[in-house]
Amino acid sequence: NQVLEMFDHAYSNYMEHAYPADELMPLTCRGRVRGQEPSRGDVDDALGKFSLTLIDTLDTLVVLNKTKEFEEAVKKVITDVNLDNDIVVSVFETNIRVLGGLLGGHSVAIMLKEKGEYMQWYNGELLHMAKELGYKLLPAFNTTSGLPYPRVNLKFGVRHPEARTGTETDTCTACAGTLILEFAALSRFTGTSIFEEYARKALDFIWEKRQRSSNLVGVTINIHTGDWVRKDSGVGAGIDSYYEYLLKAYVLLGDDSFLERFNTHYDAIMRYISQPPLLLDVHIHKPMLNARTWMDSLLAFFPGLQVLKGDIRPAIETHEMLYQVIKKHNFLPEAFTTDFRVHWAQHPLRPEFAESTYFLYKATGDPYYLEVGKTLIENLNKYARVPCGFAAMKDVRTGSHEDRMDSFFLAEMFKYLYLLFADKEDMIFDIEDYIFTTEAHLLPLWLSTTNQTISKKNTTTEYTELDDSNFDWTCPNTQILFPNDPMFAQSIREPLKNVVDKSCPRGISRVEESLGSGPKPPLRARDFMASNPEHLEILKKMGVSLIHLKDGRVQLVQHAVQAASSLDAEDGLRFMQEMIELSSQQQKEQQLPPRAVQIVSHPFFGRVVLTAGPAQFGMDLSKHKAGTRGFVATIKPYNGCSEITNPEAVKEKIALMQRGQCMFAEKARNIQKAGAIGGIVIDDNEGSSSDTAPLFQMAGDGKNTDDITIPMLFLFNKEGNIILDAIREYEAVEVLLSDKAKDRDLEMENMDQKLTENDSHKQNAEEAASGSQDVGAASEEPEEGGESSDVADPGSLSPANADSASVPISHQDSYVPGTEEAGAPEPACTSGDNQPQEQQTETESNSKVNWDNKVTPMESILADWNEDIEAFEMMEKDEL
């Protein structure tokens, strides 16, 4: 019932505020229309002005037993949706969301029609639209390899003068390998074989181009030559659904070659990538060498796929690790390190973990997974729910929101959560008659025997000799695996229960593992001291030389061919990679993390959280866990650069002011003098947003700022306008300034609900909303300010003390920026990483930046480092 209520909240807000737009923007309560909102880059390639969220949600309505709503939705899609727009879209996203959505809708529509109560008027209209869309995607396959272009113009196709696409050379493995279910289903439904043929050809090509010695595939491939562009391999972003579709294509289509390929890849994954409970990327040419020290959230689908494969133990282990990360951060961050700190802090309400939870519960019957599902539901309601839907998390550490609710949230999250808790009698059809696509759309299993126009030629054995013992042709029976014994799953989870909270485990390098009880890798970057002669000797053995720079720092360079042995060379590579990570982390830790502005008054009650930039002066909110709470008031003059002329409106309030015309510290002193308990500076650059611009710290004025004791935060224009709009609508707006969003105000919310129910006089409600505090008028019009006197473009200032040097790098050398002589301390096991922000000042007078330290950005050094790794990997004929 809770899942149904949450779905209704999200779906009704989309239909009321966004439809026919592709997606809902839940913070501003409007639809996201491509071209009308600031571009988000590749993320927007999913939007094609075809009411994406409604199409993606069709079969979810039937799963949730909302047949009347489904019937209305299908009629809207048939009459309103236009697939012939002059717009460039992602082939991958359009396939899984729109083509899959239409086919899923058609699948359940014909099922309902057969049952005889609903959809009696339906005559395959969704299938006709799916076929039209399929033909619009086909031009993308016009390559010699058969791999599709990553983008296509819905109206003009590819390489047409008006198409504005077709010049791309690369695509991701998942993008080209996640077509077979939808395209084959379209062929089977319509009897038109061309779609299945094209999808099979793409899969055949990827299989042929796999790395033959490791049987792994890379992340990115050239669509014309088949060369691997990115040679790292994992089960997360860029590859994930390729593996999923190989196994599910066998289930849906009954073609043995798909299972053989999947099993071959799966054996390689478990051999090289799986380091229980972690799943770490490796290099396809040297699979014993880890490619990175962090994991992305998309790999959360993999335990569910392992359940489908029948490999339950590692599924339980990885799922438990992911669940502990969620318990630590409330949501699964987009990426997190091997010691479970935040690497990328966003969480766009992804459903993959809920998917794996559902599959594990179906396999084990362990009620533990119902508790996991309950946690997911509570966290969504507590942290992501806003008045107009559910908002993606911009930063799981602060609880701040992004104005975004992707279509997959409605299409997948509620489907899996509902199925997790539903009994058979809650369903109007048997879910076991269908297979889920990667977007959780339903395709009927009877398609396997319908319109089989493709000859089942086994192409797998042409490429490799297969080990028959690797292929189990049936999945194990869960009734035998778990004979009413949920303790089995618990016994696997138990050793992992403290893996996140009470330890900082680090991934064991493959060199350590291969050496067994022999000598361990000689030196870790975190232990290195440039003044230690023994350490210098170890570096020399690993082919790493050390250069002392004039400013006291040291520079490290590796020549792999100078290492004492191949194992020493790999140790050297690992050491250099660790040093890069460590240096980057130290730079991050010098920065202050983002802060949160949470609107806690009616009707928000803490549900809306805005990402704010910190100040280098005033109250440190990280040391005051309760934060600062108060009603907001705009000041006069609005720029805050002279004595405040409305102190009676500002006293005991949080002052709102505009950026520009003077130093941040001067604004803070003026509002503090007027009696304000805090301040929020709103950017004067129209349309600026934390979605598209990096946060920065408000710098001091070069003088002692100890006299400033109130907290000061900075909001970009878009976030600031959310507060200003709230003032215009509700007058009394109360906010909480904190280092991290707090639980929403349930007490105030309940009080408000009771008053609303029993209230017959508007005045009583107004008094209740304002509470016991004297709110005062806070709706002053901002004064018009002059032009901003900022002298620096937001992106033009580098952090003051970035330790890196600009030197030429040869392709055989690995280079790491300078590190301090004293050595690098080991990072503590903390709850989250600090996110780097750019420092900005407001006038030229604040030029205390050490311009003598102008340096090469870390990004360019990392790019060079990646080139060096690739060069090392490709030394196939070298003595290594």
Summary of the structure (lengths in Angstrom):
residues: 880
radius of gyration: 28.8
end to end distance: 61.1
largest distance: 87.0
contacts: 3027
relative contact order: 0.09
helix: 43%
strand: 14%
